[in-house]
Protein backbone atom coordinates (compact mmCIF):
# COMPACT_ATOMS: atom_id res chain seq x y z
CA UNK A 1 0.00 0.00 0.00
CA UNK A 2 1.54 3.30 -1.06
CA UNK A 3 -1.02 5.55 0.59
CA UNK A 4 -0.77 6.78 4.15
CA UNK A 5 -2.76 4.32 6.26
CA UNK A 6 -5.16 6.95 7.58
CA UNK A 7 -5.99 8.07 4.02
CA UNK A 8 -6.49 4.50 2.79
CA UNK A 9 -8.86 3.81 5.68
CA UNK A 10 -10.79 7.07 5.12
CA UNK A 11 -11.00 6.78 1.33
CA UNK A 12 -11.63 3.06 0.86
CA UNK A 13 -12.78 1.75 4.23
CA UNK A 14 -9.98 -0.85 4.35
CA UNK A 15 -11.27 -3.32 1.73
CA UNK A 16 -8.08 -5.40 1.90
CA UNK A 17 -8.35 -5.76 5.67
CA UNK A 18 -12.04 -6.66 5.48
CA UNK A 19 -11.36 -9.29 2.83
CA UNK A 20 -8.49 -10.81 4.83
CA UNK A 21 -10.53 -10.91 8.04
CA UNK A 22 -13.93 -12.00 6.74
CA UNK A 23 -13.25 -14.02 3.61
CA UNK A 24 -9.99 -15.71 4.57
CA UNK A 25 -9.41 -15.87 8.31
CA UNK A 26 -13.02 -16.21 9.51
CA UNK A 27 -13.66 -18.81 6.81
CA UNK A 28 -10.91 -21.08 8.15
CA UNK A 29 -12.09 -20.57 11.74
CA UNK A 30 -9.81 -17.80 13.02
CA UNK A 31 -12.08 -15.36 14.85
CA UNK A 32 -9.62 -12.94 16.45
CA UNK A 33 -7.68 -11.12 13.72
CA UNK A 34 -5.53 -8.02 14.17
CA UNK A 35 -3.94 -6.31 11.19
CA UNK A 36 -1.04 -3.87 11.29
CA UNK A 37 -0.77 -1.45 8.38
CA UNK A 38 2.57 -0.17 7.19
CA UNK A 39 2.83 2.53 4.62
CA UNK A 40 3.71 4.26 2.46
CA UNK A 41 6.71 2.10 1.58
CA UNK A 42 7.56 3.00 -1.99
CA UNK A 43 9.32 6.28 -1.18
CA UNK A 44 10.27 5.46 2.42
CA UNK A 45 13.75 5.80 3.85
CA UNK A 46 15.83 2.97 5.27
CA UNK A 47 15.34 4.19 8.86
CA UNK A 48 11.55 3.95 8.46
CA UNK A 49 11.79 0.39 7.15
CA UNK A 50 14.19 -0.67 9.93
CA UNK A 51 11.83 0.75 12.55
CA UNK A 52 8.90 -1.22 11.14
CA UNK A 53 10.93 -4.42 10.76
CA UNK A 54 11.88 -4.24 14.45
CA UNK A 55 8.27 -3.58 15.42
CA UNK A 56 7.02 -6.52 13.35
CA UNK A 57 9.69 -8.79 14.85
CA UNK A 58 8.46 -7.84 18.34
CA UNK A 59 4.87 -8.65 17.28
CA UNK A 60 6.01 -12.06 16.06
CA UNK A 61 7.94 -12.82 19.24
CA UNK A 62 4.96 -11.77 21.35
CA UNK A 63 2.59 -13.95 19.32
CA UNK A 64 4.87 -16.98 19.60
CA UNK A 65 5.05 -16.55 23.38
CA UNK A 66 1.28 -16.06 23.73
CA UNK A 67 0.41 -19.00 21.48
CA UNK A 68 2.84 -21.25 23.34
CA UNK A 69 1.40 -20.25 26.73
CA UNK A 70 -2.15 -20.89 25.48
CA UNK A 71 -1.21 -24.31 24.10
CA UNK A 72 -1.71 -23.42 20.43
CA UNK A 73 1.86 -24.34 19.46
CA UNK A 74 4.32 -26.86 20.87
CA UNK A 75 7.69 -26.34 22.52
CA UNK A 76 9.35 -27.82 19.41
CA UNK A 77 7.87 -25.02 17.28
CA UNK A 78 9.19 -22.38 19.66
CA UNK A 79 12.67 -23.93 19.60
CA UNK A 80 12.68 -24.09 15.80
CA UNK A 81 11.64 -20.43 15.59
CA UNK A 82 14.35 -19.43 18.07
CA UNK A 83 17.03 -21.24 16.05
CA UNK A 84 15.83 -19.66 12.80
CA UNK A 85 16.19 -16.13 14.19
CA UNK A 86 19.70 -16.65 15.61
N, C-alpha and C positions, 0 to 999 in steps of 0.2 A: 504494500500500500504506500503510495507516494504522496498522500494527502496527510495533513496533520490529523491526528486521531479525533480531535474534537470536531473538526470540520466534516470528516467522513461520517461520524455519528449523527451530526446535525443534518447534513445533506441527504444521506441515504438511509439512515436508521439502522446501520450495521447489518446489511443483508448477509454478508459473509459469516458473521458471528451467529446470526439466527439459523442459517443453514447448517453450520457445524454443530450447534447445540441440538436443534430439533430434528433435523433429518438424519444426521450421522450418529451422534452420541446417544441421544434418547432412544433411537431405534435399536441400538445394540444393548440398551439397558443401563447406560450410565446416566444417572439423574442429576448429579451435582457437577456442573461444568463451569469453570472459570477461564476466561480468555484474557490474555494480556496483549494489548496492541502496542506495536512499535512502529514509529514512523515520524516523518518521512525518512526513508533510507537512501534513496537514490543520490541525493546531494549532501548526505551527512558526512561529517568528519570522522576520523579514526577514533578520537576520544569519545564521541557519542556512541559509536558501535561498541567500543570496549566496555563502557559503562553498562550498556544493555546486555552484553554477553555475561558480565559478572552478575547482574541482577537475575538473569535467566538461570544461570548456574545455581544461584542460591535457591531459586524456586524449585529446581530439580532436586537438590539435596534435601530440601524441606519435605517435598512430596515423597521421596524415598523413605525418609525417616518416619513420616506419618503413616504411610502405607504398611511399612514393616510393623510398626507398633499396633496397628489395627488388624494385622493378620492377613492383609491382602497380598503380600509378597513374602517369599521365604528368605531365610538368612543367606542362602546360597546366592540369591539374586543381588542382595545388598553387597556381598563380598565381590561378586563379578563386577558390579558397577564401581566399587571402590578401586579395584585393580585397573579398570579401564580409564579412570580419570588420573591415575598416578603415572 
